[in-house]
Amino acid sequence: MDRYLFMATDKMFGFGGDTSRRADCSVRLPVYIGGNCGYMECFVIEDATPLLVGRPILQALKINMNYQDNQMTVAGGPWIDVPTGEKGEYVSTST
């Protein structure tokens, strides 16, 4: 699980209502979530949150969001608070 694979891409992301950003590359990152090891393809977007994770990935990882209370759960585990950035976006914290 120590291999990073960078790939050229040309993908446009729309978020924040009328905001869009283009990703020129992606990286395959090793992840450990809810006791499971695997890889996640992440798109590198200039001037954006360090990691933009789309809904299909959240669903595949069995992550459920409670947007009203800003909390999340992974695979039915305990609900935890999710920090938000200055524009209300959800951000991750390193552990």
C-alpha positions as CSV (number, residue, x, y, z in Angstrom):
1,M,0.0,0.0,0.0
2,D,2.9,2.4,-0.5
3,R,2.6,3.1,-4.2
4,Y,1.3,6.5,-5.5
5,L,0.3,6.5,-9.1
6,F,-0.1,10.0,-10.8
7,M,-2.0,10.2,-14.1
8,A,-2.8,13.0,-16.5
9,T,-6.5,13.9,-16.8
10,D,-8.7,16.6,-18.1
11,K,-11.8,16.6,-15.9
12,M,-14.1,19.5,-15.0
13,F,-15.8,19.6,-11.5
14,G,-18.7,21.8,-10.6
15,F,-19.3,22.7,-7.0
16,G,-20.4,25.5,-4.8
17,G,-23.4,26.4,-7.0
18,D,-21.8,28.3,-9.9
19,T,-18.1,27.4,-9.2
20,S,-16.1,25.1,-11.5
21,R,-12.5,23.9,-11.5
22,R,-10.5,21.7,-13.9
23,A,-8.3,18.9,-12.7
24,D,-5.1,18.3,-14.8
25,C,-4.0,15.2,-12.9
26,S,-5.1,12.6,-10.5
27,V,-3.3,10.5,-7.9
28,R,-4.1,7.0,-6.7
29,L,-3.7,7.1,-2.9
30,P,-3.6,4.3,-0.4
31,V,-6.4,4.6,2.2
32,Y,-7.4,2.9,5.4
33,I,-11.0,3.6,6.3
34,G,-13.2,1.7,8.7
35,G,-10.8,-1.1,9.0
36,N,-10.4,-1.6,5.2
37,C,-7.4,-1.0,3.1
38,G,-7.6,0.0,-0.5
39,Y,-6.9,2.8,-3.0
40,M,-8.8,5.9,-3.9
41,E,-8.4,8.0,-7.1
42,C,-8.2,11.7,-6.1
43,F,-8.2,14.6,-8.5
44,V,-5.8,17.4,-7.9
45,I,-7.6,20.8,-8.3
46,E,-5.7,24.0,-8.0
47,D,-7.0,26.5,-5.5
48,A,-9.4,24.0,-4.0
49,T,-9.8,22.0,-0.9
50,P,-6.8,19.6,-0.7
51,L,-9.0,16.6,-1.6
52,L,-12.3,16.7,-3.3
53,V,-14.3,13.5,-2.8
54,G,-17.4,12.8,-4.9
55,R,-20.6,11.2,-3.8
56,P,-19.9,7.8,-5.6
57,I,-16.7,7.4,-3.5
58,L,-18.6,8.3,-0.3
59,Q,-21.2,5.7,-1.1
60,A,-18.7,3.0,-2.0
61,L,-16.9,3.6,1.4
62,K,-20.3,3.5,3.2
63,I,-20.0,7.0,4.5
64,N,-23.3,8.6,5.5
65,M,-23.6,12.3,6.1
66,N,-26.0,14.2,8.4
67,Y,-25.8,17.6,6.8
68,Q,-28.1,19.2,9.4
69,D,-25.8,18.4,12.3
70,N,-22.5,18.3,10.2
71,Q,-21.8,14.7,11.3
72,M,-20.8,11.5,9.5
73,T,-20.6,7.8,10.1
74,V,-18.5,5.2,8.3
75,A,-20.1,1.7,7.7
76,G,-22.6,2.2,10.5
77,G,-20.0,3.2,13.1
78,P,-20.4,6.1,15.6
79,W,-21.4,9.5,14.4
80,I,-18.5,12.0,14.4
81,D,-18.4,15.8,13.9
82,V,-17.1,16.9,10.5
83,P,-15.2,20.3,10.4
84,T,-16.1,22.8,7.8
85,G,-14.0,25.4,5.9
86,E,-14.5,29.1,5.6
87,K,-17.0,28.6,2.7
88,G,-18.9,25.8,4.5
89,E,-17.2,23.0,2.7
90,Y,-16.4,19.8,4.6
91,V,-12.7,19.4,5.3
92,S,-10.7,16.5,6.7
93,T,-8.3,16.6,9.6
94,S,-5.2,14.5,9.8
95,T,-4.9,11.9,12.6
